[in-house]
């Protein structure tokens, strides 16, 4: 399952990430689900958040990527571009 949370700027902080994760987590809890783990690239703001949250964060090693996450990111970007261009997505 891929969930996207908009961050207002490219210069986001650990606090911005934590607020976004809290919002996503609250939406899941409202529907009776519990987040137990998620994967991330090795950004420094993510490692700071890992210490503060009760969610297991699977952070990839330096200079490596999570292939599943990379594919999902590409899919979300493609859908956003298609929506903005008015092209139907199949």
Secondary structure, DSSP 4 states (H G I P E B T S, - for coil): -------S-SS--HHHHHHHHHHHHHHHHHTT----EEEE---HHHHHHHHHSSSEEEEPPTT---HHHHHHHHHHHHHHHHHHHTPPP-
